[in-house]
């Protein structure tokens, strides 16, 4: 089991920046991918960015060039730096840890952190 605790959400004006943090604990040695998802009201949860255990990254087209996912292995923490934020980025952001064992996927989720972009 992996426990995830997010922080860093809040209210920011359009064009501003925020950095989200996700601290992992528990069976972190077996995590294959960590990612950030978001869910806006009335919409499905969508992948924003992900980073693999080898450091490879992947981004949604809507955030490429604006968001950066990174990790601090020593702190067991993944970050999402969000720049040039726009109202359409408003959502609850969730941290995810994915473990793949014997071809089965095990997902752990954080509690979510609200990000609101508004003037």
C-alpha positions as CSV (number, residue, x, y, z in Angstrom):
1,X,0.0,0.0,0.0
2,X,1.1,3.5,-0.8
3,X,-0.1,6.6,1.1
4,X,-0.1,9.9,-0.7
5,X,-0.5,13.4,0.8
6,X,-0.8,16.4,-1.5
7,X,-0.3,20.0,-0.7
8,X,0.1,23.3,-2.5
9,X,-3.3,24.1,-4.0
10,X,-5.0,27.4,-3.7
11,X,-6.4,30.4,-5.5
12,X,-4.3,32.3,-8.1
13,X,-4.9,34.8,-10.8
14,X,-4.7,34.0,-14.4
15,X,-1.1,33.9,-15.5
16,X,0.1,33.0,-12.1
17,X,2.0,29.9,-10.8
18,X,1.5,27.2,-8.2
19,X,3.6,24.2,-7.2
20,X,1.9,21.1,-6.0
21,X,3.6,18.5,-3.8
22,X,2.8,14.9,-3.3
23,X,4.6,13.0,-0.5
24,X,4.6,9.2,-0.7
25,X,5.0,6.7,2.1
26,X,4.5,3.0,2.5
27,X,5.5,0.5,-0.2
28,X,7.1,3.2,-2.3
29,X,9.9,0.9,-3.6
30,X,7.4,-0.8,-5.9
31,X,6.0,2.3,-7.6
32,X,6.3,2.3,-11.3
33,X,4.7,5.6,-12.2
34,X,3.6,8.6,-10.3
35,X,1.3,11.2,-11.8
36,X,-1.0,14.1,-11.4
37,X,-4.6,14.0,-12.5
38,X,-7.3,16.6,-12.3
39,X,-11.0,16.7,-12.3
40,X,-13.1,19.7,-13.0
41,X,-16.8,19.9,-12.1
42,X,-18.9,17.9,-14.5
43,X,-15.8,16.4,-16.2
44,X,-13.9,13.2,-16.1
45,X,-10.7,12.8,-14.3
46,X,-7.8,13.3,-16.7
47,X,-4.1,12.7,-16.6
48,X,-2.1,16.0,-16.4
49,X,1.5,14.7,-16.1
50,X,3.3,11.5,-15.1
51,X,6.9,10.5,-14.3
52,X,8.2,6.9,-14.4
53,X,10.6,5.2,-12.0
54,X,13.3,5.8,-14.6
55,X,12.6,9.5,-14.9
56,X,10.6,9.6,-18.1
57,X,7.8,12.1,-18.3
58,X,4.5,12.5,-20.1
59,X,2.2,15.5,-20.3
60,X,-1.3,16.2,-21.5
61,X,-1.3,18.4,-24.6
62,X,-3.1,21.1,-22.8
63,X,-0.3,21.7,-20.2
64,X,2.8,21.1,-22.3
65,X,5.2,23.9,-22.0
66,X,3.4,25.3,-18.9
67,X,3.6,22.4,-16.4
68,X,6.6,20.5,-15.2
69,X,6.6,17.3,-13.2
70,X,9.6,16.4,-11.1
71,X,10.6,14.3,-8.2
72,X,12.9,14.3,-5.2
73,X,13.8,10.7,-4.6
74,X,15.4,11.4,-1.2
75,X,12.2,13.0,0.0
76,X,9.8,10.5,-1.7
77,X,8.0,13.5,-3.2
78,X,6.7,14.4,-6.6
79,X,6.1,18.0,-7.7
80,X,4.0,19.7,-10.3
81,X,5.1,23.1,-11.2
82,X,2.3,25.0,-12.9
83,X,3.0,28.2,-14.7
84,X,0.9,30.5,-16.9
85,X,-2.2,29.1,-15.2
86,X,-5.6,29.7,-16.9
87,X,-9.2,29.5,-15.7
88,X,-9.5,26.2,-17.5
89,X,-6.9,24.7,-15.2
90,X,-9.3,25.0,-12.3
91,X,-9.9,21.6,-10.9
92,X,-9.2,19.3,-8.0
93,X,-5.7,17.8,-8.6
94,X,-5.0,14.3,-7.4
95,X,-1.7,12.6,-7.0
96,X,-1.5,9.0,-8.2
97,X,1.0,6.2,-7.6
98,X,0.8,3.2,-9.9
99,X,2.2,-0.2,-9.2
100,X,2.3,-2.9,-11.8
101,X,2.7,-6.5,-10.4
102,X,2.2,-9.7,-12.4
103,X,0.4,-7.7,-15.1
104,X,-2.1,-6.2,-12.7
105,X,-2.3,-2.4,-12.0
106,X,-2.7,-1.1,-8.5
107,X,-3.5,2.6,-8.1
108,X,-3.2,4.7,-5.0
109,X,-4.7,8.2,-4.8
110,X,-4.2,11.2,-2.6
111,X,-7.1,13.1,-1.1
112,X,-6.9,15.9,-3.8
113,X,-6.1,19.5,-3.6
114,X,-8.2,22.3,-5.0
115,X,-6.6,24.6,-7.6
116,X,-8.7,27.7,-8.6
117,X,-7.7,30.2,-11.2
118,X,-9.7,33.3,-11.1
119,X,-9.3,37.1,-11.1
